[in-house]
Amino acid sequence: MKLLRTNTKGTQDLTQLVSRSTWAGDIKSCSRSLEVDLVSLPDVELPEATVDLGDHVAFWGDTDQLFDGFVFSVQTATDARTKTIRCYDRGVYLNNNQGYYRFTNTTPEAVVQQLAGEFGLSLGAIASTGHRFSRNFLGQSLYKIMATGYTLAAAATGERYRIAFELDKLTVRKKEQGKYTLVIKGGSNLLSASVTESIENLVNRVRIVDDSYKLVTTQENGGHIQQYGVMQRVIKQSDNSTEEAKALLEDNGPTQKITLECIGDTRSIAGTMVAVQEPYTGLWGKFWVDSDTHTWADGIYTNKLVLNFQNVMDEQEVGNLPE
């Protein structure tokens, strides 16, 4: 593990001051975070932990760099003799910058390229959809603007997309199984597991209506209606309303929240797939990582994963249709 801090005064290696570090992400956010506890003692054997707001921070777990971002908060506690810094990668700038745009017959990938160019963001791989849309945005975050385009594309293509930063590069990737899938096993790299099932956000019927509020068609899951009762959404007719209704049913079925505590592996991050084999809870199969928390403390590296058997994306639909 290595931690470097860089500012106008130069670069400082703070690795030997780190007592605890936590690296985390979630599919509902385009920004990953890094929180580090630094030893802050009047010890001549240790360098002083000088960290200021806005400093650049780079973090390595083992041999690979995991994080590239900036300090957004510094907390100093005299009783604990520690300094805690909280950092975010460049995704925070997508969340904290708003824009005003009128897009006509454009694609999500073109929107990403335009916004990245205007705000000086470097691009990595950007998923191509070929889906065109028109929409006006006023006072919406850059992330929600980008995510709206890809949400509309997802309804048309059936794909799921993930907007995130890979170090200093903005990327948009399809959420799909990679070439290699990490296997998590009981008695091996799995420390504990819990499972919670829920229908709190269930949708099992979608009504599609026209501009006159007349019913056009209905998409529903009859089995779920019989078992759980009707949970209905209503959407407006459009070119993609049938696909949108099907996506609502698919993404809002009964959920199974799975929480794992594992021996650490940096490949397990939000948006990726893992295979789980745990006979006691009956967990056996491939699941998507919705959120991940990686912790290094006292020489031990563990991670906490929240899994989902459904491949979901952070759906956003902001802005207005052109009049």
VEXVEX-492690 format. One record per residue: x, y, z negated of N, C-alpha, C in turn. Coordinates in Angstrom, 1 decimal, decimal comma. Atoms other than C-alpha are relative to their C-alpha. Layout:
<sites>
X_Y_Z_X_Y_Z_X_Y_Z
...
</sites>
This chain:
<sites>
0,8_-1,2_0,0_0,0_0,0_0,0_0,9_1,2_0,0
-0,8_-1,3_-0,1_1,3_3,5_0,9_-0,9_1,1_0,2
0,8_-1,2_-0,1_-0,1_7,0_0,5_1,0_1,2_0,3
-0,8_-1,2_-0,3_1,4_10,1_2,2_-0,9_1,2_0,0
0,7_-1,3_0,0_0,2_13,7_1,7_0,9_1,0_0,8
-0,7_-1,0_-0,8_1,1_16,4_4,2_-0,7_1,3_0,0
0,6_-1,3_-0,1_0,6_20,1_4,1_1,1_0,9_0,6
-0,9_-0,9_-0,6_2,5_23,2_5,2_1,4_0,0_-0,6
-1,3_0,1_0,7_5,3_22,5_2,7_0,7_-1,3_0,4
-0,7_1,2_-0,5_6,0_19,1_4,3_-0,8_-1,3_-0,4
0,6_1,3_0,3_5,2_15,4_3,6_0,5_-0,6_-1,3
-0,5_0,5_1,3_5,3_13,8_0,2_-0,6_-1,5_-0,1
0,5_1,4_0,2_5,1_10,0_-0,5_-0,5_-0,1_-1,5
0,6_0,0_1,4_2,7_9,6_-3,5_-0,2_-1,5_-0,4
0,3_1,4_0,2_2,7_5,8_-3,4_0,2_-0,5_-1,4
-0,3_0,5_1,4_4,4_5,2_-6,8_-0,9_0,7_-1,0
0,9_-0,6_0,9_1,8_7,5_-8,4_-1,4_-0,5_0,0
1,3_0,5_-0,2_-1,2_5,6_-7,3_-0,3_-1,1_-1,0
0,4_1,0_1,0_-3,0_3,7_-10,1_-1,2_-0,8_0,5
1,2_0,7_-0,5_-6,2_2,9_-8,2_-0,4_0,7_1,3
0,5_-0,6_-1,2_-7,5_3,5_-4,7_-1,2_-0,8_0,5
1,3_0,6_-0,5_-10,9_2,9_-3,1_-0,3_0,6_1,4
0,2_-0,3_-1,5_-11,5_2,9_0,7_-1,4_-0,5_0,3
1,4_0,5_-0,2_-15,2_2,7_1,7_-0,6_0,6_1,2
0,8_-0,4_-1,2_-17,7_3,0_4,6_-1,3_-0,6_0,0
1,4_0,4_-0,1_-21,3_2,5_5,5_-0,5_0,2_1,4
0,5_-0,2_-1,3_-23,2_2,1_8,7_-0,9_1,2_0,1
0,9_-1,2_0,0_-25,5_5,0_7,7_0,9_1,3_0,0
-0,8_-1,2_0,0_-22,5_7,3_7,8_1,1_-0,1_1,0
-1,1_0,1_-1,0_-20,0_8,2_10,5_1,4_0,3_-0,6
-1,2_-0,4_0,6_-17,4_9,1_7,9_0,4_-1,0_-1,1
-0,5_0,9_1,1_-15,2_6,8_5,7_0,7_0,9_-1,0
-0,6_-0,7_1,2_-13,9_7,9_2,3_1,2_-0,7_-0,6
-1,1_0,5_0,8_-10,8_7,4_0,3_0,1_0,7_-1,3
-0,2_-0,6_1,3_-10,6_8,0_-3,4_1,2_-0,6_-0,7
-1,3_0,4_0,6_-7,3_7,8_-5,2_0,2_0,6_-1,4
-0,4_-0,4_1,3_-6,3_8,0_-8,9_1,5_0,1_0,0
-1,5_-0,2_0,1_-2,8_9,5_-9,3_0,4_0,2_-1,4
-0,5_-0,2_1,4_-0,8_9,3_-12,5_0,5_1,4_0,0
-0,5_-1,4_0,2_-0,2_12,9_-13,7_0,5_0,2_-1,4
-0,7_-0,1_1,3_2,3_12,8_-16,5_1,2_0,9_0,0
-1,3_-0,8_0,1_5,2_15,1_-17,6_1,2_-0,9_-0,1
-1,1_1,0_0,1_7,7_12,4_-16,7_1,0_0,3_1,1
-1,0_-0,4_-1,0_11,0_13,3_-15,1_0,3_-1,1_0,9
-0,3_1,1_-0,9_11,2_9,8_-13,6_-1,0_0,0_1,2
1,1_0,1_-1,1_8,0_10,4_-11,5_-0,1_1,4_0,6
0,2_-1,3_-0,6_7,5_13,1_-8,9_-1,4_0,6_-0,4
1,2_-0,7_0,4_4,8_15,7_-9,6_-1,1_-0,2_1,2
1,0_0,2_-0,9_1,5_14,9_-7,9_-0,7_1,3_0,5
0,5_-1,3_-0,5_0,9_18,1_-5,9_-0,9_-0,2_1,2
1,0_0,2_-1,0_-2,2_17,8_-3,9_-1,0_1,2_0,0
0,9_-1,1_-0,1_-4,3_20,7_-2,6_-1,2_-0,3_0,9
1,1_0,2_-0,9_-7,7_20,9_-0,9_0,4_0,3_1,4
-0,3_-0,2_-1,4_-7,4_20,5_2,8_1,3_-0,7_0,4
-1,2_0,7_-0,3_-4,1_18,5_2,6_-0,4_-1,2_0,9
0,2_1,2_-0,8_-3,8_15,7_5,2_0,5_-1,2_-0,8
-0,4_1,2_0,7_-3,7_12,2_3,8_0,0_-1,2_0,9
-0,1_1,3_-0,8_-2,6_8,9_5,4_0,1_-1,1_-1,0
0,0_1,1_1,0_-3,2_5,6_3,7_0,2_-1,3_0,8
-0,2_1,3_-0,6_-1,9_2,1_4,5_-0,4_-1,0_-1,1
0,4_1,1_0,9_-3,3_-1,1_2,9_1,2_-0,9_-0,2
-1,1_0,9_0,0_-0,4_-3,4_3,8_1,0_0,6_1,1
-0,8_-0,5_-1,1_1,3_-2,9_7,2_-0,7_1,0_0,9
0,9_-0,8_-0,9_-1,6_-1,2_9,0_-0,5_1,2_-0,6
0,6_-1,2_0,5_-2,7_2,3_8,6_-1,5_-0,1_0,0
1,4_0,2_0,1_-6,3_2,3_7,4_-0,8_1,3_0,0
0,8_-1,3_0,2_-7,2_6,0_6,8_0,8_1,1_0,4
-0,6_-1,2_-0,4_-6,4_9,3_8,3_-1,0_1,1_-0,2
1,0_-1,0_0,3_-8,2_12,3_6,8_0,5_1,1_-0,9
-0,4_-1,2_0,7_-8,2_15,3_4,5_-0,6_0,0_-1,4
0,4_-0,1_1,4_-8,6_16,1_0,8_-1,2_1,0_-0,1
1,1_-0,9_0,2_-12,0_17,5_-0,1_-0,4_0,3_-1,4
0,2_-0,4_1,4_-12,0_17,4_-3,9_1,2_-0,5_-0,8
-1,1_0,4_0,9_-9,3_17,2_-6,6_-0,6_0,2_-1,5
0,4_0,0_1,4_-10,2_16,4_-10,2_1,1_-0,4_-0,9
-1,1_0,2_0,9_-7,7_16,7_-13,0_-0,6_-0,2_-1,4
0,5_0,3_1,3_-8,4_15,1_-16,4_1,1_-0,2_-1,0
-1,1_0,0_1,0_-6,1_15,8_-19,4_-0,1_-1,3_-0,9
0,1_1,2_0,9_-7,5_12,9_-21,5_0,4_-1,3_0,7
-0,4_1,2_-0,7_-7,0_10,3_-18,8_1,4_0,1_0,6
-1,3_-0,2_-0,6_-3,7_11,9_-17,6_0,0_-0,5_1,5
0,1_0,4_-1,4_-4,8_11,3_-14,0_-0,5_1,2_0,8
0,6_-1,0_-1,0_-5,6_13,4_-10,9_-0,7_-0,9_1,0
0,8_0,7_-1,0_-8,4_12,0_-8,7_-0,2_0,8_1,2
0,2_-0,7_-1,3_-8,5_13,0_-5,1_-1,0_-0,8_0,8
1,0_0,7_-0,9_-11,4_12,3_-2,8_0,2_0,6_1,4
-0,3_-0,4_-1,3_-10,8_12,4_0,9_-1,0_-0,6_1,0
0,9_0,4_-1,1_-12,9_12,0_4,1_0,8_0,0_1,3
-0,6_0,0_-1,3_-11,9_11,1_7,6_-0,8_1,1_0,8
0,6_-1,1_-0,8_-12,9_13,4_10,5_-1,5_-0,1_0,3
1,4_0,1_-0,1_-16,4_12,1_10,5_-0,7_1,0_-0,8
0,6_-1,0_0,9_-17,1_14,6_7,8_-0,3_1,3_0,8
0,2_-1,2_-0,8_-16,8_17,3_10,5_-1,3_-0,1_0,9
1,2_0,2_-0,7_-19,6_15,7_12,5_-1,2_0,2_-0,9
1,1_-0,2_0,9_-21,8_15,8_9,4_-0,2_1,4_-0,4
0,1_-1,3_0,6_-21,0_19,3_8,3_0,0_1,1_1,0
0,2_-1,0_-1,1_-21,1_21,1_11,7_-1,3_-0,1_0,7
1,3_0,1_-0,7_-24,4_22,0_13,2_0,2_0,7_1,4
-0,1_-0,6_-1,3_-25,1_23,0_16,8_-1,4_0,4_0,5
1,2_-0,3_-0,6_-27,7_24,4_19,1_0,2_-0,2_1,5
-0,2_0,4_-1,3_-28,1_22,8_22,5_-1,3_-0,3_0,7
1,1_0,4_-0,8_-30,4_22,2_25,4_0,6_-1,0_1,0
-0,5_1,0_-0,9_-29,6_18,9_27,2_-1,1_-0,4_0,9
1,0_0,4_-1,0_-31,4_18,1_30,4_0,6_-1,2_0,9
-0,4_1,1_-0,8_-31,1_14,7_32,1_1,4_-0,4_-0,1
-1,4_0,4_0,3_-27,9_13,8_30,4_0,1_-1,4_-0,6
-0,2_1,3_0,7_-26,4_10,7_28,8_0,6_0,2_-1,4
-0,6_-0,1_1,3_-25,4_10,0_25,2_1,5_0,2_0,1
-1,5_-0,1_-0,1_-21,8_9,5_26,3_0,5_1,4_0,5
-0,3_-1,4_-0,4_-21,8_12,9_28,1_-0,1_1,0_-1,1
0,2_-0,9_1,2_-23,1_14,6_24,9_1,2_-0,2_-0,9
-1,2_0,2_0,8_-20,3_13,0_22,9_1,2_0,7_0,5
-1,1_-0,6_-0,6_-17,7_14,1_25,3_0,0_1,6_-0,1
0,1_-1,5_0,1_-19,0_17,7_25,4_0,2_0,5_-1,4
-0,1_-0,5_1,4_-19,3_18,1_21,6_1,4_-0,2_-0,5
-1,4_0,3_0,5_-15,9_16,5_21,0_0,9_1,1_0,6
-0,9_-1,0_-0,6_-14,3_18,9_23,5_-0,2_1,4_-0,6
0,3_-1,3_0,6_-16,0_22,0_21,9_0,6_0,1_-1,4
-0,4_0,0_1,4_-14,9_21,0_18,4_1,4_-0,6_-0,1
-1,4_0,4_0,1_-11,4_19,8_19,3_0,2_-1,4_-0,6
-0,1_1,3_0,5_-12,0_16,1_18,5_0,6_-0,9_1,0
-0,5_0,9_-0,9_-9,9_13,4_20,1_-0,9_-1,2_0,2
0,9_1,1_-0,3_-11,8_10,6_21,8_0,7_-1,4_0,1
-0,5_1,4_-0,3_-11,2_6,8_21,7_-1,0_-0,6_0,9
0,9_0,7_-0,8_-13,5_4,2_23,2_-1,4_0,6_-0,2
1,4_-0,5_0,0_-17,0_5,6_24,1_-0,9_-0,9_0,8
0,9_0,9_-0,7_-19,8_3,2_24,9_-0,8_0,7_1,1
0,8_-0,5_-1,1_-21,4_3,8_28,2_-1,4_-0,6_0,0
1,3_0,5_0,0_-25,2_3,5_28,3_-0,7_0,1_1,4
0,7_-0,3_-1,2_-26,3_5,0_31,6_-1,4_0,5_-0,2
1,4_-0,4_0,3_-29,5_6,1_29,9_0,0_1,5_-0,1
0,1_-1,5_-0,1_-30,6_9,7_30,6_-1,2_0,5_-0,8
1,0_-0,6_0,8_-32,6_11,9_28,3_0,1_1,5_0,1
0,0_-1,5_0,1_-33,6_15,6_27,8_-0,5_0,3_-1,4
0,4_-0,4_1,4_-33,8_17,2_24,4_0,6_1,3_-0,4
-0,5_-1,3_0,6_-33,4_20,5_22,6_0,4_-0,2_-1,5
-0,4_0,2_1,4_-31,5_20,7_19,3_0,3_1,4_-0,5
-0,3_-1,3_0,7_-31,4_23,7_16,9_0,3_-0,3_-1,5
-0,4_0,1_1,4_-29,5_23,6_13,6_0,1_-1,5_-0,4
-0,2_1,4_0,3_-28,8_19,8_13,7_1,4_-0,3_0,0
-1,4_0,4_0,1_-25,6_18,2_12,7_0,5_-0,7_1,3
-0,5_0,7_-1,2_-23,3_17,0_15,5_-0,2_-1,5_0,0
0,2_1,4_0,1_-23,6_13,5_14,2_-1,4_-0,4_0,3
1,4_0,3_-0,3_-27,4_13,5_14,3_-0,3_0,2_1,5
0,2_-0,3_-1,4_-27,3_15,0_17,8_0,6_-1,2_0,8
-0,6_1,2_-0,7_-24,9_12,2_19,0_-0,8_-1,2_-0,2
0,7_1,2_0,4_-26,8_9,5_17,1_-1,4_0,0_0,7
1,4_-0,1_-0,7_-30,2_10,7_18,6_0,1_-0,5_1,4
-0,2_0,5_-1,4_-28,8_10,1_22,1_0,1_-1,5_0,1
-0,3_1,5_0,0_-27,6_6,6_21,3_-1,2_-0,7_-0,6
1,3_0,7_0,4_-30,9_5,8_19,4_-0,9_-0,1_1,1
0,9_0,0_-1,2_-32,9_6,7_22,5_0,5_-1,1_1,0
-0,5_1,0_-0,9_-30,5_4,6_24,6_-0,2_-1,4_-0,5
0,2_1,3_0,6_-30,8_1,7_22,2_-1,4_-0,6_0,2
1,4_0,4_-0,2_-34,6_1,6_22,6_-0,1_-0,5_1,5
0,1_0,4_-1,4_-34,0_1,3_26,4_0,9_-1,2_0,3
-1,0_1,1_-0,4_-31,0_-1,1_26,5_-0,1_-1,2_-0,9
0,1_1,1_1,0_-31,7_-3,2_23,4_1,3_-0,2_-0,7
-1,3_0,1_0,7_-28,1_-2,7_22,3_0,0_0,8_-1,3
-0,1_-0,8_1,2_-27,0_-1,3_18,9_1,4_0,6_0,1
-1,2_-0,8_-0,1_-24,3_1,4_18,6_0,5_0,5_-1,3
-0,6_-0,5_1,3_-21,9_2,6_15,9_0,9_1,1_0,3
-0,9_-1,2_-0,2_-20,4_6,1_15,8_0,9_0,1_-1,2
-1,0_0,0_1,1_-17,2_6,3_13,7_1,3_0,5_0,5
-1,4_-0,4_-0,3_-13,6_7,5_13,6_0,9_-1,2_-0,3
-1,0_1,0_0,2_-10,8_5,0_14,0_1,3_0,8_-0,1
-1,1_-1,0_0,3_-8,0_7,0_12,4_-0,4_1,4_0,5
0,4_-1,3_-0,5_-8,1_10,3_14,3_-0,8_0,0_1,3
0,7_0,1_-1,3_-10,1_9,1_17,3_-1,5_-0,3_-0,3
1,5_0,2_0,0_-13,9_9,5_17,6_-0,3_-1,2_1,0
0,3_1,1_-0,8_-15,3_6,2_18,9_-1,5_-0,3_-0,1
1,3_0,5_0,0_-18,7_4,9_19,9_0,0_-1,4_0,6
-0,1_1,4_-0,5_-18,9_1,1_20,2_-1,3_-0,7_-0,2
1,1_0,9_0,2_-21,6_-1,5_20,7_0,3_-0,8_-1,2
-0,2_0,9_1,1_-22,2_-3,5_17,6_-0,2_-1,4_0,5
0,0_1,4_-0,6_-21,4_-7,0_18,8_1,1_-0,8_-0,7
-1,0_0,9_0,7_-19,5_-10,0_17,5_1,3_0,2_0,7
-1,3_-0,1_-0,6_-15,8_-9,6_18,0_0,6_-1,3_0,4
-0,6_1,3_-0,5_-13,3_-12,1_19,3_0,3_-0,9_-1,2
-0,3_0,8_1,2_-12,4_-13,2_15,8_-1,0_0,4_-1,1
0,9_-0,2_1,1_-14,9_-13,6_12,9_0,5_-0,5_-1,3
-0,5_0,4_1,3_-13,7_-13,6_9,3_-1,0_-1,0_-0,7
0,8_0,9_0,8_-15,0_-16,6_7,3_0,2_0,2_-1,5
-0,1_-0,1_1,4_-15,8_-16,1_3,7_-0,6_-1,2_-0,7
0,4_1,3_0,6_-16,1_-19,3_1,6_0,0_0,0_-1,5
0,0_0,3_1,4_-17,1_-20,2_-1,9_1,2_-0,9_-0,4
-1,1_0,7_0,4_-14,1_-21,5_-3,8_1,3_0,3_0,8
-1,2_-0,4_-0,7_-11,7_-19,8_-1,4_0,2_1,5_-0,2
-0,2_-1,5_0,1_-11,9_-16,0_-0,7_-1,2_0,7_-0,6
1,2_-0,6_0,5_-15,4_-15,5_-2,1_0,0_-0,1_-1,6
0,0_-0,1_1,4_-15,5_-14,4_-5,8_-1,4_-0,1_-0,6
1,4_0,1_0,5_-19,3_-13,9_-6,3_-0,9_0,4_1,1
1,0_-0,4_-1,0_-22,5_-13,5_-4,4_-1,3_0,1_-0,6
1,4_-0,1_0,4_-26,0_-12,3_-4,9_-0,9_0,3_1,2
0,9_-0,2_-1,1_-29,1_-12,2_-2,7_-1,3_0,6_-0,5
1,2_-0,6_0,3_-32,1_-9,9_-2,8_-0,9_0,1_1,3
0,9_0,0_-1,2_-35,1_-10,3_-0,4_-1,1_1,1_-0,3
0,9_-1,1_0,2_-37,5_-7,4_0,2_-0,8_0,2_1,3
0,8_-0,4_-1,1_-40,4_-6,3_2,4_-0,5_1,5_-0,3
0,4_-1,4_0,3_-40,5_-2,7_1,0_0,0_0,9_1,2
0,0_-0,8_-1,2_-39,7_-1,2_4,4_-0,5_-0,7_1,2
0,5_0,9_-1,1_-41,6_-3,7_6,5_-0,9_0,8_0,9
0,9_-0,5_-1,1_-43,2_-2,7_9,8_-0,4_-1,2_0,8
0,5_1,2_-0,7_-45,4_-5,4_11,4_-1,0_0,3_1,1
0,8_-0,4_-1,1_-47,6_-3,4_13,7_0,3_1,4_0,5
-0,3_-1,3_-0,6_-46,9_-0,5_16,1_-1,1_0,4_1,0
1,0_-0,5_-0,9_-49,7_1,5_17,8_0,7_1,0_0,9
-0,4_-0,9_-1,0_-48,8_3,4_21,0_-1,2_0,8_0,5
1,1_-0,8_-0,4_-51,0_6,4_21,7_0,4_1,1_1,0
-0,3_-1,0_-1,0_-51,2_9,0_24,5_-0,1_1,4_-0,5
0,1_-1,4_0,5_-51,3_12,8_24,4_-1,4_0,3_-0,6
1,3_-0,2_0,5_-55,0_12,6_23,7_-0,4_-0,8_-1,2
0,2_0,9_1,2_-54,5_10,3_20,7_-0,8_-1,2_0,3
0,7_1,3_-0,3_-56,1_7,4_22,5_1,0_-1,1_0,0
-0,9_1,1_0,1_-54,7_4,0_21,9_0,3_-0,6_1,4
-0,5_0,5_-1,2_-52,6_2,7_24,8_0,2_-1,5_-0,1
-0,3_1,4_0,2_-51,3_-0,6_23,5_0,5_-0,2_-1,5
-0,4_0,3_1,3_-50,3_-2,4_20,3_1,1_-1,1_0,1
-1,0_1,1_0,1_-47,1_-4,4_19,5_-0,1_-0,4_-1,5
0,1_0,4_1,4_-47,3_-6,5_16,3_0,6_-1,4_-0,2
-0,5_1,3_0,4_-46,0_-9,5_14,5_-1,1_-0,7_-0,8
1,2_0,6_0,6_-49,1_-11,6_13,7_0,3_-0,9_-1,2
-0,4_0,8_1,1_-47,3_-14,0_11,4_0,3_0,8_-1,3
-0,3_-0,9_1,1_-46,0_-11,2_9,2_-1,3_0,7_-0,5
1,2_-0,6_0,4_-49,4_-9,5_9,2_-0,9_-1,0_-0,9
0,8_1,0_0,7_-51,1_-12,7_8,0_0,6_-0,3_-1,4
-0,7_0,3_1,2_-48,4_-13,3_5,3_0,0_1,2_-1,0
-0,3_-1,2_0,9_-47,9_-9,7_4,0_-1,0_1,1_0,1
1,0_-1,2_-0,2_-50,8_-7,5_5,2_0,6_0,9_1,1
-0,4_-0,9_-1,1_-50,6_-4,7_7,8_0,8_1,1_-0,6
-0,9_-1,2_0,2_-47,7_-2,2_7,7_0,2_0,6_1,4
0,1_-0,5_-1,4_-48,3_0,1_10,7_0,7_1,3_0,2
-0,6_-1,3_-0,4_-46,4_2,8_12,5_-0,8_0,4_1,3
0,6_-0,5_-1,2_-47,8_5,0_15,3_1,1_0,9_0,7
-1,0_-0,8_-0,9_-45,6_6,4_18,2_-0,7_0,5_1,2
0,5_-0,6_-1,2_-46,3_8,5_21,2_0,4_-0,7_1,3
-0,3_0,7_-1,3_-46,4_7,0_24,7_1,1_0,7_0,7
-1,1_-0,5_-0,8_-43,2_7,5_26,7_0,5_-1,1_0,9
-0,5_1,0_-0,9_-41,2_5,7_29,3_0,6_-1,2_-0,7
-0,6_1,1_0,8_-39,5_3,7_26,6_-0,8_-0,4_-1,2
0,7_0,2_1,2_-42,3_3,4_24,1_-0,2_-1,5_-0,3
0,2_1,5_0,3_-42,8_-0,4_24,5_1,3_-0,5_-0,6
-1,2_0,5_0,6_-39,1_-1,0_23,9_0,2_0,6_-1,4
-0,1_-0,6_1,3_-39,2_1,5_21,0_-0,8_-0,7_-1,1
0,9_0,8_0,9_-42,1_-0,4_19,4_0,6_-1,3_-0,4
-0,6_1,3_0,2_-40,3_-3,7_19,8_1,2_0,2_-1,0
-1,1_-0,3_0,8_-37,2_-2,2_18,2_-0,4_0,3_-1,5
0,6_-0,3_1,4_-39,3_-0,9_15,2_-0,3_-1,3_-0,7
0,3_1,3_0,6_-40,6_-4,4_14,6_1,2_-0,8_-0,3
-1,2_0,8_0,2_-37,2_-6,0_15,0_0,8_0,5_-1,2
-0,9_-0,6_0,9_-35,3_-3,5_12,8_-0,7_0,1_-1,4
0,7_-0,3_1,3_-38,0_-3,3_10,0_-0,8_-1,2_-0,5
0,6_1,2_0,5_-38,8_-6,9_9,3_0,4_-0,3_-1,5
-0,5_0,4_1,3_-38,2_-8,7_5,9_1,5_0,1_-0,1
-1,4_-0,2_0,2_-34,8_-7,8_4,6_0,6_-1,0_-1,0
-0,8_0,8_1,0_-32,2_-9,9_2,8_1,3_0,7_-0,3
-1,2_-0,8_0,4_-29,6_-7,8_1,0_0,9_-1,0_-0,7
-1,0_1,0_0,5_-26,5_-9,9_0,3_1,2_0,8_-0,4
-1,2_-0,7_0,5_-23,7_-8,6_-1,9_1,0_-1,0_-0,4
-1,1_0,9_0,3_-20,4_-10,3_-2,0_1,2_0,8_-0,6
-1,3_-0,5_0,5_-17,3_-9,7_-4,1_1,0_-1,0_0,5
-0,9_0,9_-0,7_-14,3_-11,1_-2,2_1,4_0,4_-0,3
-1,4_-0,3_-0,1_-10,6_-11,3_-2,2_0,2_0,9_1,2
-0,1_-1,1_-1,0_-9,6_-8,2_-0,1_0,4_-0,4_1,3
-0,4_0,2_-1,4_-9,4_-8,3_3,7_-0,5_1,3_0,7
0,3_-1,3_-0,6_-9,2_-5,0_5,6_-0,8_-0,1_1,3
0,8_0,2_-1,2_-11,0_-6,5_8,6_-1,5_0,1_-0,3
1,4_0,0_0,4_-14,3_-6,5_6,6_-0,4_1,4_-0,2
0,5_-1,4_0,2_-15,7_-3,0_7,3_-1,4_0,1_0,7
1,3_-0,3_-0,5_-19,1_-1,6_8,1_-0,1_-0,1_1,5
0,2_0,1_-1,4_-20,4_-2,6_11,5_0,6_-1,3_0,6
-0,6_1,2_-0,5_-18,4_-5,8_11,8_-0,8_-1,2_-0,4
0,7_1,2_0,4_-19,6_-9,4_11,5_0,9_-1,0_-0,8
-0,7_1,1_0,7_-18,5_-12,1_9,0_-0,8_-1,2_-0,1
0,7_1,2_0,2_-19,4_-15,7_8,5_0,2_-0,4_-1,4
0,0_0,3_1,4_-20,4_-16,8_5,0_-0,4_-1,5_-0,2
0,3_1,4_0,3_-20,4_-20,4_3,6_0,0_-0,1_-1,5
0,1_0,0_1,5_-21,7_-20,5_0,0_-1,2_-0,9_-0,3
1,1_1,0_0,2_-23,8_-23,6_-1,0_-0,9_0,3_-1,1
0,8_-0,2_1,2_-25,1_-22,4_-4,4_-1,2_0,9_0,4
1,1_-0,9_-0,4_-27,1_-19,4_-3,0_-0,6_-0,4_1,3
0,5_0,4_-1,3_-27,7_-21,1_0,3_0,4_0,9_1,2
-0,5_-0,9_-1,1_-25,8_-18,5_2,3_0,8_-0,8_0,9
-0,8_0,8_-0,9_-24,6_-20,1_5,4_-0,3_0,6_1,4
0,2_-0,5_-1,3_-24,2_-18,3_8,7_0,7_1,3_0,2
-0,7_-1,3_-0,4_-23,1_-15,0_10,4_-0,9_1,2_-0,4
0,7_-1,1_0,5_-24,0_-11,7_8,9_0,8_1,3_0,4
-0,6_-1,3_-0,3_-23,4_-8,0_9,6_0,3_0,8_-1,2
-0,4_-0,8_1,2_-21,5_-5,8_7,2_-0,7_1,4_0,1
0,6_-1,3_0,0_-23,7_-2,8_6,3_0,8_1,0_-0,8
-0,9_-0,9_0,8_-21,3_-1,3_3,7_1,1_-0,8_-0,6
-1,1_0,7_0,5_-17,9_-2,1_2,4_0,7_1,0_-1,0
-0,8_-0,8_1,0_-15,8_-0,9_-0,7_1,2_-0,9_-0,3
-1,2_0,7_0,2_-12,2_-1,9_-0,8_0,8_0,7_-1,2
-0,7_-0,5_1,2_-10,3_-1,5_-4,2_1,3_-0,6_-0,2
-1,4_0,4_0,4_-6,6_-1,7_-5,0_0,2_0,5_-1,4
-0,2_-0,5_1,4_-6,0_-1,6_-8,8_0,8_-1,1_-0,7
-0,8_0,9_0,9_-3,5_-3,3_-11,2_0,6_-1,1_0,9
-0,7_1,0_-0,8_-1,8_-5,1_-8,3_-1,0_-1,0_0,7
1,0_0,9_-0,6_-5,1_-6,8_-7,2_-0,8_0,8_1,0
0,8_-0,6_-1,0_-7,0_-6,1_-4,0_-1,3_-0,8_0,2
1,3_0,6_-0,2_-10,7_-6,9_-3,8_-0,9_0,9_0,9
1,0_-0,8_-0,7_-13,6_-5,8_-1,7_-1,4_-0,5_-0,3
1,4_0,3_0,1_-17,4_-5,6_-2,1_-0,7_0,3_1,3
0,7_-0,2_-1,2_-19,5_-6,1_0,9_-1,5_-0,2_-0,2
1,4_0,2_-0,1_-23,2_-5,6_1,5_-0,4_-0,4_1,4
0,2_0,6_-1,3_-24,4_-7,8_4,3_-1,5_0,0_0,4
1,4_0,0_-0,6_-27,5_-8,0_6,6_0,0_-1,0_1,1
0,1_1,0_-1,1_-28,7_-10,8_8,8_-0,4_0,6_1,3
0,5_-0,7_-1,2_-30,1_-8,2_11,2_1,2_1,0_0,5
-0,9_-0,9_-0,5_-27,9_-6,2_13,5_-0,7_1,4_0,2
0,7_-1,3_-0,1_-29,1_-2,6_12,8_1,0_1,1_0,2
-0,8_-1,2_-0,2_-27,8_0,8_13,6_-0,6_1,2_-0,8
0,6_-1,2_0,6_-28,2_4,2_12,0_-0,8_0,8_1,0
0,9_-0,6_-0,9_-31,2_5,4_13,9_-0,3_1,4_-0,4
0,3_-1,4_0,2_-31,6_9,2_14,2_-0,8_0,4_1,2
0,8_-0,5_-1,1_-34,2_11,0_16,3_-0,4_1,4_-0,4
0,2_-1,4_0,3_-33,9_14,8_15,8_-0,2_0,8_1,2
0,1_-0,8_-1,1_-34,5_17,7_18,0_-1,5_-0,1_0,6
1,3_-0,1_-0,6_-37,5_18,4_20,3_0,1_-0,2_1,5
0,1_0,2_-1,4_-38,6_17,4_23,8_-0,2_1,4_0,7
0,2_-1,3_-0,7_-38,4_20,3_26,3_-1,5_0,2_0,4
1,4_-0,3_-0,3_-41,7_22,0_26,9_-0,2_0,1_1,6
</sites>
